C-alpha cells in the first residue's frame, strides 16, 4: 500500500523526460508569441472531450507560467506554473491568485503534465487541462476570447516543496495577450513571387480634442495599378504610440463617377469634409477592408483575391478612421492606415466583404444602466439574398464581431429551411481590445435564402447612464463584418426597432415603475436626458429583455434594410425571425445541476492529491 502511494506521488509531481521534439510547431495546431520581443511562445491544440493541450516556451531557465485572467490582469487568475530542475526533472502546478501576490496552490489539481525540457537557455513545458472544471479557483475556457497572461523568472526555480508559495521568486518578465483559442491565429501563407504593396495611410493628422472622431480621406489608386491586380493580404499599420487612439478603420471602394477633379486628397472629419460632395456617398458603400483594435494581418484563401485597379477594381478608396480620445488630448498626431499586398497573377475567384448590424441610434440600442446581460439583436431575412447569392452560396472565410466597451458576447446565427444550423461565428467572452479576424477553414457557407440573426449582449452594471447606439466607444454597436467569396453585388443589412415599438416599451416600463421621467417629452423631442431607470427593482433585467424578445408582439416591430448597388429590400414593422427549430450550441455552464466533462487525468489527479495529503499527515503524526 505504501509503495502504491509513493508511485502515485511520483506520478503526480514528477515526469522524467525521455524524449522531446525540438519543433512543436509541427505537433500543435496553433502557435504564436505572446509578446513583441518573442520571449514567450504559446502552442495549443483542441482535443476531444473538451480537453485542450498547451505548450509554453520561454527564454528562461527558471520557472515559467501561463495564466487565464478575467481581464488581462493578475488578480483572480488561473495559473499553470512549471520548471525543469538541474536533474532534467519537469514540474507543473495548478495555482490561482486572489490579488497581485504569489499564486496559491490549488487543492484541486486539474493539469496533466506531459513533458518538459530545458535547452539553449529555453524552458518548455507541455500539459493538458479540461476546458471546464467548475472548480471555483479555475477559469472556464468558453468559446471566444481568452485573456492570457504569462510570466517567468530568468534563472530561479522554486524549491521542490509543492504547497508553499514563498519559494517562488518574483517574476523578471511578464505580459498579457488576448487570443481566440477555438479559431487559433492566422498563420503566414506563402504568397506569389511578384508581390508589391500599397500603403493607404493618413498623413500626420492632428486629432481634435474630442472624445470620438471619424476622419475620412479620399485616395486615388496609383498609376502602376492601371492593370487589374489582386490583393492577397491586408495588414494594419498603426503608428507607434497611438495604439490606444486608433480604434477601427473601414476602407470603401469609390466609383469614378462620384469623384470630381480636385477631390482626391480631400480629408477631414467625415461629416464635414465631404459635405455636398458626390464622394460622400462612398462612405458606407462597398467595403474593401475592415479592421478593429487588436486585429492582425489577414491572408486571402488560396485562389481568392480582391481586385484592385484596372477595369475590374476600384480606382479610388475612401478610408474612414475611428479615433478614440476619451481624455480629449490635443497633441495626438497620427499616420495610421493599412497595407495591401498585390500580385499581377490574378487568382480564380474574387472576394468581398459584407456586414450585418444594428442602426447606430437609440432605435438600434437603448440600454439602461445596471443590466448584467442586456440582449440586443440585428437580423437579415432570407428574402435579401434569395435572388442575389449563387446557388451554391457564399463562402465566409473570416469574420470580425464588433461591439464597444460594454459588449460582453455576440453570435452570428444561421436559419435554413426552418431550422437553425451551426452559427457562423460566436464569441461568448468578447474583448473590446481584441477584435481580430476569426478564420474559418473550411469556410462557413451562407446559401441564398438563409436568414441571419446577430445576437449581442451587454453589461451596463458599471454605468449610471443610458447607452445608445452610436459611433463613440461610450455608445454601442452590434456588427459582424464577414469576408467571403465569390463576390456578389450585396453590401449587407441593417435593422432597428420602430419608433412605435420603442415608445410602447418605454411607456410600459414607466407604468411598471422601471422607467422614470417624462416619456412623451423624451420621444417627441428625442431628448432622453431626463429619463431614469430603477435597477434596484426586482425583474428589471427581464423586463428590459422583453424589448428584443419575440414573445411580446407589442414590442416586436422592426425596420430592416438590405441590398447592394443595384438591388435592395426595405421592410417596415417586420417581426424578428421566429418559428424555427433552434440549434443546440451545447454551451457548457457551471451551475448546481451540472458537472464538468469526465476527464480521467483530472479524476486520477484528485485521487492522488488526497493520497498525498493523507501520506503527509501520516508522516507528521
Secondary structure, 3 states (H helix, E strand, C coil): CHHHHHHHHHHHHCEECCCCCCCHHHCCCEEEECCCCCCEEEEEEECCCCEEEEEEEECCCCCEEEEEECCCCCCCCEEEEEEECCCCEEEEEEEECCCCCCCEECCCCCEEEEEEEEECCEEEEEEEEECCCCCCCCCCCCCCEEEEEEEECCCCCCCCCCCCCCCCCCCCEEEEEEEECCCCCCCCCCCCCCCEEEEEECCCEECCCCCEEEEEEEEECCHHHCCCEEEEEEEEECCCCCCCCEEEEEEEEECHHHCCCCCCCCEEEHHHHCCCCHHHHHCCCCEEEEEECCCCCEECCCCEEEEECCCCCECEEEEEEEEECCCCCCCCEECCEEEEEEECCCCCEEEEEEEEEECCCCCCCEECCCCCCEEEEEEECHHHCCCCCCCCCEEEEEEEEECCCCEEEEEEEEEECCEEEEEEEEECCCCCCCCCCEEEEEEEEECCCCEEEEEEEECCCCCCCCEEECCCCCCECCEEEEEEECCCCCCEEEEEECHHHHHHHHHHHHHCCCEECCHHHHHHHCCCCCCEECCCCCCHHHHHHHHHCCCCCCCCCEEEEEECCCCEEEEEEECCCCCCECCCCCCCCCCCCCCCCCCHHHHHHHHHHHHHHHHHHHHCC
